[in-house]
C-alpha cells in the first residue's frame, strides 16, 4: 500500500558536512626539488623521475648556482652531491641550514672508504636531514623526499 505522505530520507547524520574526497596530488601545490650535482646526466635523469612523480624540478651544477636559485626561486627540498667543484655538498648544506629552513638530502656516490664510513656522521654534522648513496633507486629517493617533507 502506498502512502501519499512524503517520506523523509534525512537522518540526524545528514546535518554533518559530508567529507570531500580529493586526490592528494590535485589539491596540493607543486613542490620544488633542487638537485645540485656536477654530473649533468645524473641531474637530467633525476629530473625525469622527479617530474614524473609530480615535482617541479630545478637543477644546479655547483654550490654558487644552487645559492642563486635558492635566492630567486621557491624551493621545498634540496638534494646535494658531496663531491663537486668549489664548495662541496657538506659546505653547501651548512650554508643552506644557516640561512634557510629547508630539508636537505645528501646524495653521494663517493667511493672513498673513509667517507663511506663517516658519511652518516658528516651528513648529520653538516645539518643534512637524510643521506643516500648512489646509485640509488629513484623510488627510494622519492619516498625519502616525501619523508623529509612530512618532518617540515
Buried (B, 14 or more C-beta within 10 A) or exposed (E): EEEEEEEEEEEEEEEEEEEEEEEEEEEEEEBBBBBBBBBEEBBEEBBEBBEEBEBBBBBBBBBEBBBEBBEEEEBBBBBBBBBBEEBBBBBBBBBBBEEEEBBBBBBBBBEEEEEEEEBEEBBEEBBBBBBBEBEBEBEEBBEBBEEBBEEE
